[in-house]
Each structure stands twice: as C-alpha cells, then as structure tokens.
Amino acid sequence: MALDTNPFDPAEYLEDKEALAAYLTEAFQTGDAAFISDSLGVVARAIGMSAIGRKTGLSRESLYRSLSPEGNPEFSTVLKVLEALGMEIKAVPAKEKHNEAA
C-alpha cells in the first residue's frame, strides 16, 4: 500500500514576525545565495506574495521567479522585499572558524 504524503511548505508555519525573522536569520547564516533567495520567497508567501508585490511595486510573477532557488534577485529587490516584510539587515561580527587541522 502506497503512503500518501503532502509536500512540506514551511510558509504554513511562519505565523509571526519572530518566526519570520528567525527563519531568515538561519537562511542568511548558511551563506547559500540560492537558499537565501528561496527563504525570502517562503517568507513572502507566508505574508502573501500579492501584498509584498503591492508594497514593493514588483509584480507577483517577478517575485515568484526571483525569490526561488533558481532565482537571482538584484540586491535592490532583496532590500525592497525585506522592507515590505518589516525586516532589516543587521551586520554583526562573524564567529571565527577554528581550523581543526592547525
């Protein structure tokens, strides 16, 4: 008997600003541009892509395309989306990576 499953959508679990911020912070800490772009898309979907489009002046279709793992959004798009989400970028000193071979 085949197991019936549904795809996991993290956007369904991002219910408040703290959860959104934590999700994006974890994504930024990976340093993986595709994952960060996709994570911005997940958060935008959690809020509502149409609402983000209205706030940024960008089309819903353009946002879906650029905020995907295959997307490569311009930095200005990232800033507009973050502003529309009520989020900001903050620089903090990076933790030093210890070279275990040394």
Secondary structure, DSSP 4 states (H G I P E B T S, - for coil): -PPP-----GGGG--SHHHHHHHHHHHHHHT-HHHHHHHHHHHHHHH-HHHHHHHHT--HHHHHHHTSTT----HHHHHHHHHHHT------PPPPPP-TT-
